[in-house]
């Protein structure tokens, strides 16, 4: 089976705005998804990116307008200034890693539930109760929030190294078969078209 490497951050607004469209695209083209949550700020530091708070005011203003436009386009509820942002991404990322290893649930739903908690529900995704609720909503054992912390930490760090080596510099970022790279939720249609060209 063909596989898409999916690099994302559990605190990224653009990852939230992707919704579960990647999962629909992957299913349509019989592709697997390798979920690879990472530390986005560490990625910026390694690849020449700038955290939003450090960008020029013109870029910050454009980002705010663009996020609201994209949220409306995706028909997703969105709070431009969530109560718990930024928050520690590591605990939720570890839970995603543990869930992927355990199997048995809906990974796309899990990732979206975590992101929705931040960007639409005013919840702190670093809190154990929020992570457990997201796991349960997606059909996973909520105790995964407590297990595999060492494995999660190691995989989380490795995902960053893999991202840098693969040419990833932002989130969400999709690497399709043939080393075709797509950055941003607004490139999902292009990813869909590319995968379609491989079908048959």
Residue pairs with C-beta under 8 A, 6 or more apart in sequence:
1 30
1 31
1 32
2 29
2 30
2 31
2 32
2 176
2 177
2 195
2 198
3 31
3 32
3 33
3 34
3 177
4 22
4 26
4 31
4 32
4 33
4 34
4 174
4 175
4 176
4 177
4 191
5 34
5 36
5 162
5 166
5 174
5 175
6 22
6 33
6 34
6 35
6 36
6 172
6 173
6 174
7 36
7 38
7 159
7 162
7 163
7 166
7 168
7 171
7 172
7 173
7 174
7 175
8 15
8 18
8 35
8 36
8 37
8 38
8 111
8 171
8 172
8 173
9 15
9 37
9 38
9 39
9 40
9 89
9 93
9 171
10 37
10 89
10 92
10 93
10 96
10 111
10 114
10 115
10 118
10 125
11 40
11 85
11 86
11 87
11 89
11 115
11 118
11 125
12 40
12 115
12 171
12 172
13 67
13 78
13 119
14 67
14 70
14 171
14 172
14 184
14 185
15 111
15 115
15 171
15 172
15 185
16 76
16 78
16 112
16 115
16 116
16 118
16 119
16 120
17 67
17 70
17 71
17 74
17 76
17 78
17 185
18 172
18 185
18 188
19 74
19 76
19 112
19 185
20 108
20 109
20 112
21 185
21 188
22 33
22 108
22 172
22 174
22 188
22 191
23 33
23 107
23 108
25 31
25 188
25 191
25 192
25 195
26 32
26 33
28 192
28 195
29 192
29 195
29 196
29 198
29 199
31 176
31 177
31 195
33 107
33 108
35 96
35 97
35 100
35 107
35 111
36 159
36 162
36 163
37 89
37 92
37 93
37 96
37 97
37 111
37 156
37 159
38 93
38 156
38 159
38 160
38 163
38 171
39 89
39 90
39 93
39 156
39 160
40 89
40 170
40 171
41 51
42 160
43 49
43 160
43 163
43 164
43 168
43 169
43 170
43 171
44 50
44 51
44 169
46 160
46 164
47 164
47 168
47 169
48 169
49 169
49 170
52 60
52 63
53 60
55 63
64 80
67 78
67 80
68 78
68 80
70 185
70 186
71 77
71 78
74 185
76 120
77 120
78 119
78 120
79 119
79 120
79 122
82 118
82 119
82 122
83 122
83 124
84 118
84 122
84 123
84 124
84 125
84 126
85 118
87 118
87 124
87 125
87 126
88 126
89 125
89 126
90 126
90 153
90 156
91 125
91 126
91 128
91 131
91 145
92 114
92 125
92 126
92 130
92 131
92 134
93 152
93 156
94 148
94 149
94 152
94 153
94 156
95 110
95 114
95 131
95 134
95 135
95 144
95 145
95 152
96 107
96 110
96 111
96 114
97 148
97 151
97 152
97 155
97 156
98 144
98 145
98 147
98 148
98 151
98 152
99 105
99 107
99 110
99 135
99 138
99 140
99 144
100 107
101 148
101 151
102 140
102 141
102 144
104 139
104 140
104 141
105 135
105 138
105 139
105 140
106 138
106 139
107 138
109 137
109 138
109 139
110 134
110 135
110 137
110 138
110 140
113 133
113 134
113 137
113 138
114 125
114 130
114 131
114 134
115 125
117 123
117 125
117 130
117 133
117 134
118 124
118 125
123 130
124 130
125 131
128 145
128 146
131 145
132 142
132 145
133 142
135 141
135 142
135 144
135 145
136 142
163 173
166 175
166 181
167 175
167 181
168 175
168 181
169 183
170 183
170 184
172 183
172 184
172 185
173 181
173 182
173 183
173 184
174 181
174 182
174 183
174 187
174 188
174 191
175 181
175 182
176 182
176 191
176 194
176 195
177 198
178 198
180 194
182 188
182 190
182 191
182 194
